[in-house]
Amino acid sequence: MPSVFRILVLAGFAWCLPAVAAIPIQNWTMPSGVQVFLVESQSIAMVDMQIDFDAGARRDPQSMSGLASVTAAMASKGVTAAGADPALDENALSEAWADLGASFRASASTDRMGFYLRSLTFPDLLGKVVALAARQIGQPAFPQAIWLRERERIAASIRESNTRPATVAGRAFSSAVYGSHPYGFDVTGQSLSAIGVADMQAMYANLVQPCRAKVSIVGAVTRAQAQELVGVLFSRLSPAPGQCAPLPAVADVQPLEKPSEQRIAFDSAQAHVLLGQPGYRRDDPAFFALTVGNYILGGGGFVSRLTAEVREKRGLSYSVYSYFSPGLHAGAFTVGLQTRPDQAAQALAVSREVLTRFVADGPTEVELAAAKGNLVGGFALLIDSNQKLLGNVANIAWNRLPLDYLDTWQQQVERVTTADVRAAFARVLQPDRMVTVTVGGAP
């Protein structure tokens, strides 16, 4: 096996540690304001990095829904010339990354815009990798011709997705749950047509600044090396004078005042059913009680209460699930299933009954013990590769969690009681004020 390929394969196992092992996270702030979170893993010559900014979809103007996601996508479509460095179009940039054997990408979620870098740490290689990443972060070209092409491609993809019942259901559900909040904004051909290159450049210049960055690093670098790498990464961004000015506040998701129901006719073999409401923010102190409780309710797959009642006892659906989507704002709580259109009403009624009873009574001691055992036993799978560990470190950085969060995760789960779950679900969920969307079947 070639040495480089062997390293890439073994990288997935670099953090296969016992669940009880401590994961020391170093944290400091650079003079530029960049916050750095580092986990040293010297067992293999590789580094993974994630750079996050408060530049996600929650910062989109409603008339330009999709601005954050297309800005992130266009950041990979070329870099401008600077000094002795020539301009690189999207093909030349892609070839440059391939020549280095490294990967670099950007994306945007509801809350954040992130850049992701993976590279071997050989001394004659890493400097070149970070220098190229610095160009892509600091000098994106946002070429007009490429944006016109990409806009047509994305619009065509949206039109195609609108032919799927799952897309129709998700769009209607999101709009009903979030109302006018940016979490519920819908990317359409019209909103894309309102976005120009100047809008992307303005958003990027305002939000992608060193003093707004949180950098998470996992790999074979020391603190001194990490500090040097981060300095290079942001060397081509103009530092803001002094501290960054606070960004405008984004209003919270408003709770639902009354229930609503939509039945959307769609010629499909399966009806798609969604039930839910705004849930909770990631900084909710009852996070672990809600996590354990949802595992019992519908997050635990075949061992969940919803699966037992809807699938096993009545055969109404192959799969039924529930989940929370906490973020900087209250993300949706969702119960979802697919079933035959003629069974949709019954499957929905059973799901509502299970949910209402769970919110009122909470789990049994037997259910709680089984859930905690599964969650604690599966914890090692959350950190069994550098990439997974990086995601967890970035989660700590983004949500301002304690640096020992991963070290105490299992104990936090073990501390949850049935009373904790019952109190948390009773506070967060209101089964009599939920949104219901059913797509499929005759009008």
KANORTA-V473072 format. One record per run of one state. SS is the DSSP state (2 for helix, 1 for strand, 0 for the rest). FROM is the first residue (numbers start at 1). LEN is the number of residues. Records with the same first field share a line. If there is no record, write none. Layout:
SS = FROM-LEN, FROM-LEN
This chain:
0 = 1-2, 12-14, 30-5, 41-5, 54-3, 60-2, 65-2, 75-3, 80-2, 83-2, 86-2, 101-2, 109-4, 121-2, 139-1, 141-3, 162-3, 179-3, 185-4, 194-3, 208-2, 213-1, 220-3, 234-26, 265-1, 267-3, 279-8, 300-1, 304-1, 313-7, 325-7, 362-3, 378-1, 383-3, 399-6, 416-2, 429-2, 434-1, 440-1, 442-2
2 = 3-9, 57-3, 62-3, 67-8, 90-11, 123-16, 144-18, 165-14, 182-3, 189-5, 197-11, 210-3, 223-11, 287-13, 301-3, 305-8, 341-21, 365-13, 379-4, 386-13, 405-11, 418-11, 431-3
1 = 26-4, 35-6, 46-8, 78-2, 82-1, 85-1, 88-2, 103-6, 113-8, 140-1, 214-6, 260-5, 266-1, 270-9, 320-5, 332-9, 435-5, 441-1
